[in-house]
């Protein structure tokens, strides 16, 4: 079947009359790649199917949560059984207990958890909690890490090092920005300088321990440990945003991978099995500050809704099966090694960075650890690659800054087919 986007193009023109940019999240508009976005009709296993009849091997996986692939039978069965009982009640129910217990019983870095409805909400709540525990105001974040669209986090680096940041969005008061210090990644000297400078009013350092929203900017374990040590020394809360890495690198996420104990962790993506969900978790002592037992307020009508809890529980039960994460990592490593070889054969200037079942194609000659090391002009390589892949039945995220995800549903035949497509560049 010849690739076409006629129906997607037509409906996209109509949606632009209804929604800003025709979409409900900016990257979906395909502004960073070529052509109109493809409108997906359904998914199954490793594949998605659009309204024009095209089939794609999917490496977006709804931006990560579908670690089992689309329509996994255990997840669908659990969700349908739950839906048949009702969608939401705004009351306690047993599924949230079962999911929470499953997580805590198999995660040595967590004593208590609170479910919310998105990763952004989880991070907002974690920062409020850190401020409530410490009685301080300022936070440190890092250029190249994304923590959702909360006002105080849509901030980029200012004109000087270890300075307050500037807004990346209209509509954010300067007073909010003034409480956020933005640092480059992979700069231990500057980290020490900033913590010492702001220590008296520094509530938290927040980082993606596996930065995966602006490329895959893998940090050294020693740098993450330095952060932990500084937070301990100065009474600062260390927040690890594991919305992407949580339950993706292993059941204990980056905390388990690096064997470092953050003070507060945030989750999303996989913990809801593809349904809207988020969570923040910490020690019993820290979580005792959260209402109704503490004075840090947070609430949500759809928090821990039964459908999301059902999807998350079914997903994590599969993830706990023996050898699951080992097999995922091996599959990803084998695939990305072959993908690197194929790109090298085609003389595409690319370097693939990977951890667990996450990968990213960096159009550079070596390791990239900072967002400033990404040449915007290199994204022209990705635009050409993305179009070639799309037209030949492979779906990568519509931006060269986005990472790819391998799922348990990807077969050897799927991965072989991708290599063949790259070989046909």
N, C-alpha and C positions, 0 to 999 in steps of 0.2 A: 504494500500500500504506500502510495506517495504521501509524504508529509504535507499537511495543510493546516493552516490556522484560521480558516475562513469563519467558522462559527465563533471561535474564541475572539477573533478580531471584531466581529459584529457585536457580540454581547459586551465586549470591553467598551466600545463606543457608547453603548447605552448606559453602562454602569457609571461612566464618567459624568453623566447627567445627574446621577443620584448620590454618589459618594465622592469625597475629595480624592482626585486622581484616579477614581474608579475602583479604589481598593480600600481595605480596612487596616492595612499595615504597609508602610511605604515601600519596602523592598519588593513587595508582590507586584508592583507596577512595571517591573522589568526595565526600569530606567537605566540600570547599569549594564544591561546586555542588549540584544538586538530583537526587535519585533515586539508584538503584543504578548502579554502573559497568556499562557495556556490555561484554560478553565478545566479543572479536573472533575470528572464525573464519579469515579469510584476508585478504590484501591483493593488489592488482594495480594498477600504475600509480599514479594519484593517489587511489585509493579503497581503503577497507577495508569489510569485510562482517561483520556480527555474527551471533551464533547465533540471533537472532530473525528473520533475513532482511532486516534494514535495511542500506542502503548509505550510506556517508558519504564526502564529499570530505575527505581527511585533511590537516590542517595541523599535526599533532603529529609525524608521520614518525618514530615511535619516539624522540621527544625530540631529533630533529635529524639522526641519521646517514644517513637515507635521502634524501640530496640528489638521487638519481636517481628516487625514488619506490619503490614496492613491486615486487618481483619483476622488476627490470630484467633483460632477457635475457642481457646480457653477464655480470652478476654471478652469476645462477643457473647459467649454463653453466659458468663457472669453478669455482664451488663444487661442483657435481655431479661434475665431472671430478676434483676434488681428493678429495672424499668417496669416490669409487670406488677411490682408492688407499689410503685409511685416514683415520681421524679425527685421531689425534694420536700422536706417537712419542716425545716427550721428547728429541729429538735435533735437531741442526741440519738444515735442509732449504733447498732452493733458493728457495722462494717468499718466505721472509723476506728473503733477499738481494735478490730482485727488487723487493719493495716498498720496502725500505730505500733501495736505489739510486735508485728512481723519485723518492722524496721528496727525498733529498739532492741529486740532480742538478737539481732544479727549485726549490730553496729556498735562497736565498743566506745565510740566517741560521743554517743547520744544517751542522755537520761530521759529527756522529755521532749515532746514535739507538739507543735500547734499547726493545724492545717488551715490554709487560706485558699484563695481562688486564683492566684497567679504568682509568677516569679517576682514581678514588680511589687506586688503587695507583700510578699514574704520579705523582700529586701527593705521596704519602707518600715515594716514592723521590726525587723532586726536592728535597724539604725535607731529607731525610737527606744527600743529595749536597751541598747548600749548606752544611749544618753541617759535613760532612766536609772540604770545601774550605777553609772559613774558620776552623774551629776555634772557632766561636761557637755560641750556643745559641738566642737569641731570634729570633722572626719577627714581622713586621708583616703583618696582613691587614686587610681592609676590610669594614665592615658592609654587607651587601647582596651580597657575593660568596660564592659557594658553591664549595667545593673538594673535595667528597666527604665521606664520613663518618669520616675519620680523627679520632682523639681530639683532637689539638692544634688542629684546625681547626673543630670544632663549638663555636665560642666566639663570644659576642656582646660588644658594648661594655659596659664596666663603668659605674660611676656618674659617673666624671669623664672629661674629655678626656685623650687620650694616656695612658690608664691600662691596666693589665692587664685582660683580659676576664673574663667569667663563662661557665660552661658552658651550652649549650643542650640538653644531654642528660644523663640520669642515667648513672652508670657511668664517669664520666671523672674521674680523680684531679686534685686541685687542683694537684699538682706539674706536670702536663702543661699546665694552663691558665696557670700562672705564666710559661711561656715564650712566650706569645702576647699581642701588643699589638694591640688592635683600634681602627681609626680610621674615621671617616666618610669616604665618598667626597667628591671635589670640594672638598677643603679644603686648599689648598697650604700655608698657614701652619702648620696643625697637623701636616702631614706633615713639614715642615722641623723643627719643634720636637721631634717624636717621634724622628726619626732622630738628631738631635744629642744627645738625652737618652740614648738606648740604644746609641749607635754602637759602644761598646767591646765589647758582647756581642751585636750584631745580625748574625745570619747572613744573613737574607734578607727581602726584601719580596715578598709574593705577591699578585697581583691578577689578576682576569679583565680583560684590557685592554678587552674588550667585555662588561661585566657583564650576564649574560643568564639568571640563575637567580632573580632577585627583581625581575622586570620587566627591561626593557632600559634600563639606566642609563648611557647613553652619556657618556663623559668627554671633556674637551677634550684635544686633542693636546698642548698646552702642559703640562698637568698630568702626562701620561704621560712627557713628556720631562724634566720636573723630577725625577720619580722615577728616571729613568735617570741623570741627572746626579748626584743625591745618592748613588746606589748606587756609581757610579764614584768619587766623591770619598771615600767612607768605606769602600771595599772590601767592600761588601755585595752579595750575589747578588740580582739582579732576576729573579724567576720570573714568567713570564706563563702563566697557566692558559688554554690555548686548546682545552680539551676541546670547547667549543661553537663558538668562532669559527674554529678551525683548519680549513683547507680548505673553509670555508663562505663567508668574505668574499672569498676568492681562494685560490690554491694556497698562498701564503705567509701566509695568515690575517691576523691583526691586525698582526703584525710587518711584513708587506709593506704593509698598508694605511696604517699610520702611519709606516713606514720608520724604525722604532726597533729596535735590537738588544737583546733581553733576554739574560740570561746563560743561563737554562735555560727551556725551553718544555715544556709538557705537552699531550698530545693524547689524544683518545678519539674517540667518535662516528664521524665519516666515515672516519677512517683504517682502520676495520675494516669499512666497508661495511654496518654493521648487526649484525655479529657482535661478541661480547665481546672488546674490545681496549682498550689504552691504550698510551701511549708517552711517553718523555721524551727530550729532545734538547738538545744544546748544542755548544759548540766542542770540538775535539779535546782541548784542554788540560784542560777541565773534565771531560769524559767519561773521561779517562785515570785518574780517581780511582775509577772503578767497577770492582768485582771482575768478572773475575779478574785484571785488570791493575793495579787500585788497591785501596785498603783500605776502600772504602765498599761494604758488602755488599748485594746485592739478587738475588733469584732467584725462579723461578716455574715449576712443572711445565708449565703450559699457556701460558706466555709464547711469543708468536710461533707459536701453533699453526697448522697449515697451512690450516685452513678459514677462520679469520679473516684470514690473510694473503691468501688467494685472493680473498675478498670485497673486502678493502681495495684490492688491486691492480687488480681489475676496475673498481671505483668510481673510483679516482683516474686511471686511464687515460682514462676518459670526461671527467673534470673538466679534463684537460689539453687537450682539444680546443679549437681556436681559437674564441674568442667565447663560450665556455661561461659564464664568470662575468659578462661584460657582459650577456648575454641574461638571466641569472638576476636580476641587479640591476634591469634595466629592467622585467622582468615583475613583480617585487615592487613596484617603485615605482609602476607603473601601477595595480596592484591596490590597494595601500594608499591611493593618492590617491582612487580611486573609493570605497573602503570608508569613508574619512574623510568624503567628501561624503554618502554614504548615512546615516551616523550623525548628521551635522549636520542633515540633512533631518528625521530622526526626533527631533531635539533631545536626543540622548543626549550627556551631557557627557563627551566622549572626545577624546583626543589620541593619534594613532598615531605611535609612534617606530619608526624602521626603519634598518637598515644591511645592505648586501648583500642576502641573501635571508631575513633575520630581521626579524620585526616584533613589536610589542607594543602592545596597546590600553591606554593609561593613562587612567583616568577622572579627568582633571584638565583644566585650561584651558591648560596650557603644559608645557614641557619638564620632565621629572623626571630628576634626576641622583643623588639620594640615596634610600635606602630609607625614611628618616624622612619624606620628602616624600609618601609613598604613604599616603593616608587609608584605613585598614582598612574604614571604612564604605562606601567607594566600590565595594568588591567586591560589594555587593548588585546594582549595575548589571551586573556580569559574570555573576552567577548567573542573572539573567533572560535575558541575551543568550545564554549558553551553552545553556540549556534550549531556547530558541527555535531556535538553530542545530542542536542535536542532533536535535530533533524534525522538522527539515526537511532532514536529510541532510548536515550539515556538522559535522565533528569538530574542535574546538579542545581544547587541553589542559584538564584538569578543575581549573583554578585560575587566577584572574585575575592571579596573579603569574608565570605561565608565559608564555614567548614562543611565537610561531608561526613555522612554517617553510614557505616555498614550495619546492617541488621542481621538478626538470626535467620531471616527468611532468604537472604541472598545465597544463591547456590553457586556451585563452580561454573555451571553453564552461564549464569548471569554475569559473573565476573570475567569469564572468558570472552563473552560477547562485548563487554566494554573495552577490553584490550584490542579486540578486532576493530572496533570503531575508531579507537585512537590510532591504530596502525593505518587506517584509511585516510588520515588527515592529508 
